[in-house]
């Protein structure tokens, strides 16, 4: 392990976080903390790094501070220094944890720093947390304690947690900044078509990044060999958190904690991979069933499946444990993680390279909301996020079809030439630069699949008279609609082959938003809207349990359009969200991409990822079997197919053992059997 080196994280794939959000109102709290035992637990877990708490949500410091308040239970003891010294002696990298914005001590002792609601009350009053505003003088307190830590400790990295807006703030500092920078008062109603509301959101994003820079720049100035990271699990979270691309440069790499299912994990890892300034990024989750369950344990099978999925995405894996209030640790946690990491250690040396994917999902960090929520008061915000929801459903469809994919954001649009198909799933807001880049890429031969209101509203909240990408879609807006309504998507003669078991008489049912569009000259209509039998009241209906299809219309639902050397398909409805239309969606994907470089024939619970490693003259291909009910039932009979183009195949070996795998080659397609896949199967496809 590289200690006191900014590259430490490049080889630290096995990481630990030990939460220590412990107050000091009881003299027993942290009274039994043993630094030697703490480090022995890390060794037992095979951890290469640890996030060690210098400061926590309760706002107390775990060393003798001259800036704030030390935890009284430590009685002047330098707990942080003890842990650092012992970790370094065991070759374990130390990342020092501090909590931003969530600071109970600071909120209690500096009421003028506190976040304020629109009603003039303390934000979060009565909860366990104290919330302070990053626009207040609190930021100078952050600068002071970051300086103190840098000047008194040797460490590999600093983590600033909770760098986000937990709520809207109407404190005097925020009000004054808004008045100075935008003009007038902060809006009190959520309206994504109101330029002032959108300006408030953009200022929140900018203010947060500016605040983060205070912390980051302090460390970079005083400890240039140390890495800096801020909380990263908020990038795919809704608009209220105020986290967007301006925050990214304040990190050396991204590491975020997530607690969802395998789909969430797959999507967010690819998002963090795209955003992270340096790799590897890290995927983090709790050892316990949930954070509030102090003694609960995720099963060994679940933890291993999550760690294997992280390996397949070339991510470090981080487990979170919580210290007991008295300062002790449960050895069972570290024994279980040690067993898991022992089994997985041979795989980590194989990682690296650049993701190979024919399909990319475009994710907009300015679009994490739902237009249907317009008109809500800020006191009762609707935090639904239509763009993230639909984008994750696209990921689900691609995973189940075993088509490797990546996530692309505005910062990586230059990488479009690496993919064949870009999917714009209900992108609520786009700007001219995004649109121009995508248009040019399609014109040059790229394929585009777009849905919903994509490109109809710009990033300042201005609703355009037409889609900014109308010429690419082959569709023009007639009437926008972001509210859910019941309708059917009926295939035309041209689109019939894409709809499998559905037909014009029996089309798929959609209960969701849908745009009313007109086809532009040259566009091919693949599906149209069919209206249900009207139910004018509860006594007049066509069927008591449903509203069957009734009236066919010529209103386009799905269109295909040639644009330059490329092609686009546009769907006015969010068919990616519709259960039962999975095959239709994938048929549209296959319509746009005739041949995929890598594909697999496997059950839906198996995901395939591929990385190019030109320095090792190979592709690294992984299969992850992550079933809903664990432990996994092993999967047999999977076949992988590859098209390597001009690259000559040398051999295929199964890793980490290096056993050769038989394969066949016909008309440029290489096929090989994956053998039994229990949780993780990894292969090196070696080229000449």
C-alpha positions in Angstrom: 0.0 0.0 0.0 1.3 3.5 -0.9 1.1 5.5 2.3 1.3 9.3 2.2 0.8 9.2 -1.5 -2.1 10.5 -3.6 -2.1 7.3 -5.5 -3.0 5.1 -2.5 -6.6 4.5 -3.7 -5.5 3.1 -7.1 -4.7 -0.3 -5.5 -7.0 -0.2 -2.4 -10.0 -2.2 -3.6 -10.9 -3.5 -0.2 -12.0 -0.6 2.0 -13.8 -0.1 5.3 -15.8 2.7 7.0 -16.4 2.6 10.8 -19.1 5.0 11.6 -18.6 6.9 14.9 -21.5 9.4 15.3 -21.4 9.1 19.1 -22.5 12.0 21.4 -20.9 12.6 24.8 -23.8 13.1 27.2 -23.1 9.7 28.8 -19.7 9.2 30.3 -19.7 5.6 29.1 -19.7 6.7 25.4 -16.3 5.8 23.8 -15.0 4.9 27.2 -13.9 1.4 26.0 -12.4 2.4 22.7 -9.2 0.4 22.0 -7.1 1.6 19.1 -5.2 -1.7 18.9 -8.4 -3.7 18.7 -9.8 -1.3 16.1 -6.9 -1.9 13.8 -6.9 -5.7 14.5 -10.5 -5.7 13.2 -9.4 -4.0 10.0 -6.7 -6.6 9.6 -9.2 -9.4 10.2 -11.4 -7.9 7.5 -8.5 -7.7 5.0 -9.2 -3.9 4.7 -6.6 -1.9 2.8 -7.9 1.4 3.9 -10.3 2.8 6.5 -12.4 6.0 6.8 -11.5 7.0 10.4 -13.6 9.6 12.2 -11.9 12.9 13.1 -15.3 14.6 13.5 -18.9 13.4 13.1 -22.6 14.4 12.6 -22.8 15.2 16.3 -20.1 17.8 15.7 -17.6 16.5 18.2 -13.9 15.9 17.4 -12.0 12.7 18.3 -8.8 14.6 19.1 -7.9 17.6 21.2 -9.2 20.4 19.1 -8.6 24.2 19.5 -11.3 24.9 16.9 -14.4 23.1 18.2 -15.4 20.7 20.9 -13.6 17.4 21.6 -15.8 14.4 22.6 -15.8 14.7 26.4 -15.7 10.9 26.8 -12.2 10.9 25.4 -10.9 13.1 28.3 -8.3 14.8 26.1 -7.2 11.6 24.4 -6.0 11.7 20.8 -8.0 8.9 19.4 -7.5 9.9 15.8 -3.7 10.0 16.2 -3.7 6.6 17.9 -5.6 5.0 15.0 -3.5 6.6 12.3 -0.2 5.5 13.9 -1.5 1.9 14.3 -3.0 1.7 10.8 0.2 2.9 9.2 2.1 0.3 11.1 -0.1 -2.3 9.5 0.1 -0.8 6.0 -3.5 0.4 6.1 -4.3 3.8 4.5 -6.3 6.3 6.5 -8.9 8.6 5.2 -10.1 11.1 7.8 -13.8 11.7 8.1 -15.5 15.0 8.8 -19.1 15.9 8.5 -20.3 19.0 6.7 -23.7 20.7 7.0 -24.9 18.0 9.4 -23.2 19.3 12.6 -25.2 19.1 15.9 -22.6 21.0 17.9 -22.2 23.8 15.4 -26.0 24.2 15.1 -26.5 24.3 18.9 -23.7 26.8 19.5 -24.2 29.0 16.5 -27.9 29.5 15.8 -27.2 32.1 13.2 -25.6 29.4 11.1 -28.6 27.2 11.0 -30.7 26.4 7.9 -34.1 28.1 8.0 -37.4 27.0 6.5 -39.6 29.2 4.3 -41.7 29.7 7.5 -38.7 31.1 9.4 -38.1 28.1 11.6 -35.0 26.1 12.2 -34.7 23.4 9.5 -34.8 19.9 11.1 -35.8 21.3 14.5 -36.6 18.4 16.9 -34.6 15.8 15.0 -31.3 14.2 15.9 -29.4 16.3 13.4 -28.4 19.9 13.4 -28.3 21.5 10.0 -26.1 24.5 9.2 -26.1 26.5 6.0 -23.1 26.5 3.7 -23.7 30.1 2.9 -23.3 31.2 6.5 -20.0 31.9 8.4 -20.0 28.2 9.1 -17.8 27.8 6.0 -15.0 29.6 7.9 -15.4 27.1 10.7 -14.9 24.3 8.1 -11.8 26.0 6.8 -10.5 26.2 10.4 -11.0 22.6 11.3 -9.7 21.3 8.0 -6.6 23.4 8.5 -6.2 22.0 12.0 -6.4 18.4 10.8 -4.0 19.0 8.0 -1.4 20.6 10.2 -1.5 17.9 12.9 -2.0 14.6 11.2 -0.4 12.4 8.5 -3.1 10.7 6.4 -3.8 9.5 2.9 -7.1 11.2 2.3 -9.8 13.4 3.6 -13.5 12.6 3.3 -16.0 15.5 3.6 -19.3 13.8 4.1 -22.8 15.2 3.6 -21.9 17.8 1.1 -25.5 18.4 -0.1 -28.6 20.4 0.7 -30.8 18.4 3.0 -33.6 20.9 2.4 -34.3 24.3 0.9 -32.8 27.1 3.0 -34.4 30.6 3.4 -31.8 31.9 5.9 -30.7 35.6 5.6 -27.4 34.5 4.0 -29.2 32.6 1.2 -31.8 35.3 0.8 -29.1 37.9 0.4 -27.1 35.9 -2.1 -30.1 35.2 -4.2 -31.1 38.9 -4.2 -27.5 39.9 -5.2 -27.0 37.3 -7.9 -30.5 36.8 -9.3 -32.7 39.6 -7.9 -35.7 39.6 -5.6 -36.8 37.0 -3.2 -36.4 33.2 -3.3 -39.5 31.6 -4.9 -41.9 29.8 -2.6 -43.5 27.6 -5.3 -41.9 24.8 -7.3 -42.2 25.5 -11.0 -39.7 24.1 -13.4 -41.0 26.4 -16.1 -40.3 29.5 -14.0 -36.8 30.9 -14.8 -36.6 32.3 -11.3 -37.2 28.9 -9.7 -34.7 27.2 -12.0 -32.2 30.0 -11.3 -32.6 29.3 -7.6 -31.8 25.6 -8.2 -28.8 26.5 -10.4 -27.5 28.9 -7.6 -28.0 26.1 -5.0 -25.8 23.8 -7.2 -23.2 26.6 -7.6 -23.2 27.6 -3.9 -22.7 24.0 -2.8 -19.7 23.6 -5.1 -18.3 26.9 -3.9 -18.6 25.7 -0.3 -17.1 22.4 -1.1 -14.1 24.2 -2.7 -13.4 25.9 0.6 -12.9 22.4 2.2 -11.1 20.9 -0.8 -8.7 23.8 -1.4 -7.7 23.8 2.2 -6.6 20.2 2.0 -5.0 20.6 -1.4 -3.0 23.6 -0.2 -1.8 22.1 3.1 -1.7 18.4 2.2 -1.1 18.1 -1.5 -0.2 14.4 -1.3 -3.6 13.6 0.2 -6.8 12.8 -1.8 -10.0 14.7 -1.2 -13.5 13.3 -1.6 -17.0 14.5 -0.9 -20.2 12.5 -0.4 -21.0 11.0 -3.8 -24.1 9.0 -3.3 -26.2 12.1 -4.0 -25.3 12.4 -7.7 -28.3 10.2 -8.7 -30.6 11.6 -6.0 -33.4 14.2 -6.6 -33.1 17.9 -7.2 -33.5 18.9 -3.5 -29.9 17.7 -2.7 -28.5 20.3 -5.2 -25.8 18.0 -6.4 -24.7 18.4 -10.0 -21.6 18.5 -12.1 -20.1 21.6 -10.5 -19.3 19.5 -7.4 -17.3 16.9 -9.2 -14.0 18.8 -9.5 -13.8 19.1 -5.7 -13.1 15.3 -5.6 -10.0 13.3 -6.6 -12.2 10.3 -7.0 -15.8 9.5 -6.2 -17.0 7.1 -3.4 -20.7 6.8 -2.5 -22.8 4.7 -0.2 -25.9 3.0 -1.6 -28.5 0.7 -0.1 -30.7 -0.4 -2.9 -31.0 -3.5 -5.1 -28.7 -4.9 -7.8 -30.3 -2.6 -10.4 -29.5 0.5 -8.4 -26.0 -0.7 -7.8 -25.4 -1.4 -11.5 -26.7 2.0 -12.6 -24.9 4.2 -10.0 -21.6 2.4 -10.4 -21.6 3.3 -14.1 -22.6 6.8 -13.3 -19.8 7.3 -10.7 -17.4 5.7 -13.2 -18.3 8.4 -15.8 -18.1 11.3 -13.4 -15.1 10.4 -11.3 -12.0 12.5 -12.0 -9.7 9.5 -11.3 -10.2 5.7 -11.1 -11.0 3.5 -9.5 -14.2 5.0 -7.9 -15.7 3.1 -5.0 -19.1 1.6 -4.2 -20.1 1.5 -0.6 -22.8 -0.2 1.4 -23.6 -1.0 5.0 -22.7 -4.4 6.5 -26.0 -4.1 8.5 -29.3 -4.7 6.9 -29.9 -1.0 7.1 -28.1 1.8 8.9 -30.7 2.1 11.7 -30.3 -1.6 12.5 -27.1 -1.6 14.6 -26.8 -5.4 15.1 -28.4 -6.7 11.9 -26.1 -8.4 9.4 -26.5 -8.7 5.6 -26.1 -12.3 4.6 -22.7 -13.4 3.4 -24.2 -14.2 0.1 -25.6 -10.7 -0.3 -22.4 -9.0 0.7 -20.4 -11.2 -1.7 -22.8 -10.5 -4.5 -22.5 -6.8 -4.0 -18.7 -7.0 -3.8 -18.7 -9.2 -7.0 -20.9 -6.7 -8.8 -18.4 -4.0 -7.9 -15.5 -6.0 -9.2 -17.4 -6.5 -12.5 -17.6 -2.7 -12.8 -14.0 -2.2 -11.8 -14.9 -0.5 -8.5 -13.4 -0.7 -5.1 -15.8 -2.2 -2.5 -16.4 -0.4 0.8 -18.3 -1.9 3.8 -19.7 0.3 6.5 -19.8 -0.8 10.2 -21.0 1.2 13.1 -19.0 1.4 16.4 -20.9 0.6 19.6 -21.6 3.7 21.7 -19.0 2.5 24.3 -16.4 2.2 21.6 -16.3 -1.5 21.0 -16.7 -3.4 17.7 -18.4 -6.7 16.8 -15.7 -9.1 15.6 -18.2 -11.1 13.6 -18.5 -8.2 11.1 -14.8 -8.3 10.3 -14.6 -12.1 10.3 -17.4 -12.2 7.7 -15.8 -9.5 5.5 -12.4 -11.2 5.8 -13.8 -14.4 4.4 -15.5 -12.6 1.5 -12.4 -10.6 0.7 -10.2 -13.7 0.9 -12.3 -15.3 -1.8 -12.3 -12.2 -4.0 -8.7 -11.0 -3.6 -7.4 -12.9 -6.6 -9.7 -10.9 -8.9 -8.6 -7.4 -8.0 -5.3 -7.7 -9.7 -7.1 -8.3 -13.0 -9.0 -5.0 -13.0 -8.4 -1.9 -15.0 -8.9 -0.7 -18.5 -11.8 1.2 -20.2 -15.4 0.0 -20.4 -16.5 -1.4 -23.7 -20.2 -0.9 -24.5 -22.2 -0.3 -27.7 -25.0 1.4 -25.8 -24.9 4.4 -23.5 -27.6 5.9 -21.3 -27.4 9.7 -21.2 -27.9 11.0 -17.6 -28.6 14.7 -17.0 -27.8 16.0 -13.5 -30.0 19.1 -14.3 -33.0 16.8 -14.9 -33.6 15.1 -11.6 -37.2 16.1 -11.0 -40.7 15.6 -12.5 -42.6 18.4 -14.4 -45.8 16.8 -13.1 -44.9 18.2 -9.7 -45.1 21.8 -10.8 -47.2 24.1 -8.6 -46.3 22.5 -5.2 -45.4 24.8 -2.3 -41.8 24.5 -1.1 -43.2 23.4 2.3 -44.5 20.3 0.6 -42.1 19.5 -2.2 -42.6 16.6 -4.6 -39.3 14.9 -4.7 -40.1 12.4 -7.5 -37.5 12.1 -10.2 -38.9 11.0 -13.5 -35.6 11.2 -15.4 -33.7 9.0 -13.0 -36.6 6.5 -12.7 -36.9 6.0 -16.5 -33.1 5.9 -17.0 -32.8 3.1 -14.4 -35.6 1.2 -16.2 -33.5 1.5 -19.4 -30.6 0.0 -17.5 -32.9 -2.8 -16.3 -33.9 -3.6 -19.9 -30.3 -3.7 -21.1 -29.1 -5.8 -18.2 -31.8 -8.4 -18.8 -31.0 -8.4 -22.5 -27.3 -8.9 -21.6 -26.2 -5.9 -23.6 -23.2 -4.1 -21.9 -23.9 -0.4 -21.4 -22.3 2.7 -19.9 -23.6 6.0 -18.6 -22.6 9.2 -20.2 -23.1 12.7 -18.8 -22.6 16.2 -20.3 -18.9 16.0 -19.2 -18.3 12.9 -21.3 -20.1 13.7 -24.5 -16.7 13.7 -26.2 -16.8 9.9 -25.7 -19.9 9.4 -27.9 -17.7 8.0 -30.7 -17.0 5.0 -28.4 -20.7 3.9 -28.5 -23.1 3.0 -31.3 -26.4 3.9 -29.6 -27.2 6.7 -27.2 -30.5 6.6 -25.2 -32.1 9.8 -24.0 -34.7 8.7 -21.6 -37.1 11.5 -20.7 -34.3 14.1 -20.3 -36.2 16.9 -18.7 -33.7 19.7 -19.5 -30.9 20.1 -22.1 -28.9 23.0 -23.3 -27.7 24.0 -26.8 -24.3 22.5 -26.3 -25.6 19.1 -25.4 -28.1 19.2 -28.3 -25.5 20.4 -30.8 -23.1 17.6 -29.8 -25.7 14.9 -30.0 -27.1 16.2 -33.3 -23.6 16.2 -34.9 -22.9 12.7 -33.6 -26.1 11.3 -35.1 -25.4 13.1 -38.4 -22.0 11.4 -38.5 -23.6 8.0 -38.2 -24.7 7.5 -34.6 -28.0 6.0 -33.5 -30.3 7.7 -31.0 -33.3 6.4 -29.0 -35.2 9.2 -27.2 -38.4 9.2 -25.2 -40.9 11.7 -23.6 -40.1 15.4 -23.4 -36.4 15.1 -24.1 -35.0 18.4 -25.4 -38.3 20.3 -25.1 -37.1 22.5 -22.1 -33.7 24.1 -21.7 -31.6 24.2 -18.5 -32.9 27.6 -17.6 -36.5 26.4 -17.5 -37.6 27.8 -20.9 -40.0 25.6 -22.7 -39.1 25.7 -26.4 -41.7 25.9 -29.1 -40.5 22.5 -30.4 -38.0 19.8 -29.5 -34.5 21.1 -29.9 -33.8 17.8 -31.5 -37.0 17.7 -33.6 -35.1 17.4 -36.9 -33.3 14.4 -35.5 -36.3 12.8 -34.0 -38.5 13.3 -37.1 -41.1 14.5 -34.6 -42.5 17.9 -33.8 -44.4 18.7 -30.6 -48.1 19.3 -31.0 -49.1 19.4 -27.3 -46.7 18.6 -24.4 -48.1 16.5 -21.5 -46.1 15.4 -18.4 -49.2 14.1 -16.6 -50.1 10.4 -16.6 -53.0 9.3 -18.8 -54.3 6.0 -19.9 -53.7 5.1 -23.6 -52.5 2.3 -25.8 -49.5 2.1 -28.1 -50.6 0.3 -31.3 -48.1 -0.9 -33.9 -48.5 0.2 -37.5 -47.8 -2.2 -40.4 -44.2 -0.8 -40.5 -43.7 -1.5 -36.7 -45.6 -4.7 -36.3 -42.5 -6.9 -36.2 -41.2 -4.9 -33.2 -44.2 -5.6 -31.0 -44.0 -9.4 -30.8 -47.2 -10.7 -29.2 -49.0 -7.3 -29.4 -51.0 -6.1 -32.4 -53.0 -3.1 -33.5 -56.2 -4.8 -32.1 -54.5 -5.8 -28.9 -51.8 -3.1 -28.3 -49.9 -2.6 -25.0 -51.4 -0.4 -22.4 -49.7 2.6 -20.9 -50.6 4.6 -17.8 -48.1 7.3 -17.9 -47.1 10.6 -19.5 -47.1 11.0 -23.3 -46.4 13.8 -25.7 -48.7 14.6 -28.6 -46.5 14.9 -31.6 -46.6 15.2 -35.4 -44.5 13.3 -37.8 -42.1 15.4 -39.9 -41.7 14.6 -43.6 -39.5 11.5 -44.1 -40.2 10.0 -40.7 -41.6 6.5 -40.5 -44.4 6.0 -38.0 -44.0 2.6 -36.2 -46.8 3.0 -33.7 -49.8 5.2 -33.1 -52.1 6.1 -30.1 -55.2 4.1 -29.5 -57.7 5.5 -27.0 -59.5 3.5 -24.4 -63.2 3.2 -24.2 -64.2 6.4 -22.4 -65.5 6.0 -18.8 -67.5 9.2 -18.3 -68.5 8.2 -14.8 -68.4 5.2 -12.4 -71.6 3.7 -13.9 -70.7 4.0 -17.6 -67.7 1.9 -18.6 -66.8 -0.8 -21.1 -65.3 -3.3 -18.6 -65.4 -3.1 -14.9 -61.8 -3.9 -14.3 -60.2 -2.1 -17.2 -60.7 0.3 -20.1 -60.0 -1.7 -23.2 -58.7 -0.2 -26.5 -61.5 1.5 -28.4 -60.5 4.2 -31.0 -57.5 4.0 -33.2 -55.9 7.4 -34.1 -53.2 8.5 -36.5 -51.4 10.3 -33.7 -47.8 9.1 -33.8 -46.4 7.3 -30.7 -43.1 5.8 -32.1 -41.2 7.2 -35.1 -38.0 6.2 -36.9 -36.1 8.9 -38.8 -32.9 9.0 -40.8 -30.7 12.0 -40.0 -27.5 12.4 -42.0 -25.7 9.1 -41.8 -27.4 8.2 -38.6 -30.8 7.2 -37.4 -33.1 8.1 -34.5 -36.2 6.5 -32.9 -38.4 8.6 -30.8 -41.2 7.4 -28.5 -43.7 9.9 -27.1 -44.5 7.6 -24.2 -42.1 6.3 -21.7 -42.3 2.7 -22.9 -39.1 1.9 -20.9 -41.2 2.1 -17.8 -44.0 -0.2 -19.0 -44.1 -3.7 -17.6 -44.8 -5.9 -20.6 -43.1 -3.7 -23.1 -39.6 -4.9 -22.3 -39.3 -6.8 -25.6 -40.6 -3.9 -27.6 -38.0 -1.6 -26.1 -35.2 -4.0 -26.8 -36.5 -4.5 -30.3 -36.1 -0.8 -30.9 -32.5 -1.1 -29.5 -31.8 -3.9 -31.9 -33.4 -2.0 -34.8 -30.8 0.7 -34.2 -27.8 -1.5 -33.6 -27.7 -4.5 -35.9 -24.6 -6.1 -34.4 -23.3 -5.9 -30.9 -19.6 -6.5 -30.1 -20.4 -8.6 -27.0 -23.6 -10.3 -26.1 -24.7 -13.3 -24.0 -27.5 -15.8 -23.8 -28.3 -16.0 -20.1 -31.1 -15.6 -17.5 -32.1 -12.0 -16.7 -30.4 -12.0 -13.3 -27.0 -12.2 -15.0 -25.2 -9.0 -16.1 -22.2 -8.9 -18.4 -19.5 -6.2 -18.4 -16.5 -5.8 -20.6 -13.3 -3.7 -20.3 -10.6 -3.2 -22.9 -7.1 -3.6 -21.5 -4.8 -2.8 -24.5 -1.7 -2.7 -22.3 -2.4 -6.4 -21.4 -3.6 -7.2 -25.0 -6.9 -8.4 -23.8 -10.5 -7.8 -23.0 -11.7 -8.5 -19.4 -15.2 -9.9 -19.5 -17.3 -10.5 -16.4 -20.6 -12.2 -15.6 -22.4 -11.4 -12.4 -25.2 -13.7 -11.2 -27.1 -11.5 -8.8 -30.5 -13.1 -8.0 -33.3 -11.6 -5.9 -33.4 -14.5 -3.6 -30.0 -15.6 -2.2 -27.8 -17.6 -2.1 -27.7 -17.7 -5.9 -28.8 -20.8 -7.8 -25.7 -21.5 -10.0 -26.4 -20.9 -13.7 -25.2 -23.2 -16.5 -25.4 -23.1 -20.2 -24.5 -19.5 -20.8 -22.9 -18.7 -24.2 -20.9 -15.6 -25.0 -20.6 -14.2 -28.5 -18.1 -11.6 -29.5 -17.1 -9.7 -32.6 -13.5 -8.5 -32.4 -13.3 -6.9 -35.8 -9.7 -6.8 -37.0 -8.2 -8.1 -33.7 -7.0 -11.6 -33.9 -7.9 -13.8 -31.0 -5.1 -15.6 -29.2 -6.9 -17.5 -26.5 -9.6 -17.2 -23.8 -8.9 -18.1 -20.2 -11.1 -18.2 -17.1 -9.7 -16.0 -14.3 -8.2 -16.1 -11.8 -7.1 -19.6 -12.4 -6.0 -19.1 -16.0 -7.7 -22.3 -17.3 -8.1 -22.2 -21.1 -11.6 -22.1 -22.5 -12.6 -23.7 -25.8 -14.2 -21.5 -28.3 -15.5 -21.6 -31.9 -15.3 -18.9 -34.6 -17.6 -18.5 -37.6 -18.0 -15.6 -40.0 -16.2 -13.2 -37.6 -18.2 -14.2 -34.5 -16.4 -15.9 -31.6 -18.5 -18.0 -29.3 -17.6 -19.7 -26.1 -19.4 -21.4 -23.1 -19.2 -19.6 -19.8 -19.4 -22.8 -17.8 -21.0 -22.7 -14.3 -21.6 -19.2 -12.9 -22.2 -19.1 -9.2 -21.8 -15.4 -8.5 -18.9 -14.1 -10.5 -17.2 -15.5 -13.6 -14.3 -13.6 -15.2 -12.6 -14.2 -18.5 -9.6 -12.8 -20.3 -10.1 -12.6 -24.0 -6.5 -12.3 -25.2 -5.7 -10.8 -28.6 -2.5 -10.9 -30.7 
